[in-house]
Amino acid sequence: MLPLVEQMTKMVSTEHAKYIHWGATTQDIQDCASMLQMKDGIALLRRQMVDLIGVLERLSEKHRDT
């Protein structure tokens, strides 16, 4: 996290640089990033589950009398 903060502070004026990491702790930022990754992962899993349910429905209809 520290290298990212250092890069970002170099991209803005000295006056604004002091606010780059102001108020948020490194843990806050890492927690937020983790939650965004989990959100993407859950969306992927949901799509796969919907696809799987469709496959299982078709198979159960096709083989209901077997």
N, C-alpha and C positions, 0 to 999 in steps of 0.2 A: 504494500500500500504506500509506503514511504516514497519509493521512486516515482510513483504516479503523482503524488502530491508535489514532489519537487519539480517534476516536468510542468505540471499545471501552473505552479507559481512563477515559473520562468516565462510563461506565455502571456501573462498580464502585467500591468504596471505594479510597481512596488506598493502603491497605495491599496490596490485591490488584492494583491497576493496574500496579505494577512488574513483575508476572509475565505480562502480556498478550503481550509480545513477547520474553519471556525464553527463551533457548535456541534459538529458531528465527530464522534470518535471513530477510530479505525474499525473498532468492532461494529459500530452502527453501519458503516459502509460495507463491511464484509457480510453482515447479516442481510442487508438489503440485496446485495449481489446474489447471495445464496437463495434468497426467496425468489428472485427473478429467474434464476436457473431452474428452481423447482417448479415454478409456474409453467415454464416452457416444457419441462419434462412431463408434467401432469397433462398438458394439452396433447402431447405426443401419445401418451398412454391412452388417453380418452379416445383419440382417433383410432388407435389400434383395437381397442375394446369394441368400439362401434362396428368396425369391420369384422371382427371375430364373431360378434353377435349375429351379424347378417349371414355369415357363412354357416354358423350353427343352425340358424332358423331354416336356411335352405336345405341343409342336410337332414334336419329333423322332418321337414315336410316330404322330402324325397324318399326317406326310408321309414316313414311312420308305420308302414304295414309289414316291415321285415322283422 
